[in-house]
Amino acid sequence: MTEIKLDILAFGAHADDVEIGMGASIAKFVHMGKKIGICDLTNAELSSNGTVETRKIEAKKAAEILGVNIRETLSLPDRGLYPNPEYIKKIVAIIRKYRPSLVFAPYFQDRHPDHGHCARLVEEAVFSAGIRKFSVEEDVEPHRVKSLYFYMINGFHEPDFVVDVSQYMDKKIESLQAYSSQFMKNESTFSTPLVNGYIETIEARERLFGKEVEVEYAEGFKRKKPLIMNADLFGEHV
């Protein structure tokens, strides 16, 4: 993976967050020729199952399945993603390094506190990345992101918009199955919500979002600003 300018940079607190929330959309955007990156804030070192080394191998495999161009890990503390100027600077440096047009982060409302903390850190960093006098250690120019969107991990919220991913849901499921330490149960597995039909639950959610817009599967997203519509209001999809 080489340093490039990205169309989309998706942040997660842990490896697998991005795949859960928008793996199929990433596969679709890659097919469209977009350059995509994933940045995991932590090494997920406190996860009940698996190890840091195993998770890295699984994350690499998942990224290859989806076809992303880069994947980085900032190694911030798992369960320690509290507001911290140094953490924000690290995220700013990544945004300025890859200069994405769009940034994605977990939606604020989620049963896992790290996901909400990740959203707040990324929101702060997106704003600060465009401030010329906001300095970071890396020698990178300021960059203003066009839009910040939020994907859902554990929650089921009314989306502000959805992406039809009917043709790419198999890629999402395959990328989640790459995380066998998290989603597959064996004799040594510690019982967590992830090993009790979690992938099937996510698939069911995307099917329900799809039914809302009369497609087979869709991934839902939230945003804080209204969408600008530059399309035919009477078209089938806008």
FENWODA-V784992 format. One line per field, one symbol per residue. burial: 1 if it has 16 or more other C-alpha atoms within 10 Angstrom, else 0. A space follows every 50 residues. Layout:
burial->???
//
This chain:
burial->00001111111111111111111111111100011111111111101011 00001101111110111111111001111010000011111111111111 11111111110001111111111111011100001100011111101111 11111000000111110110111111111111111000000001100110 01101111110000011111111000000000000000
//
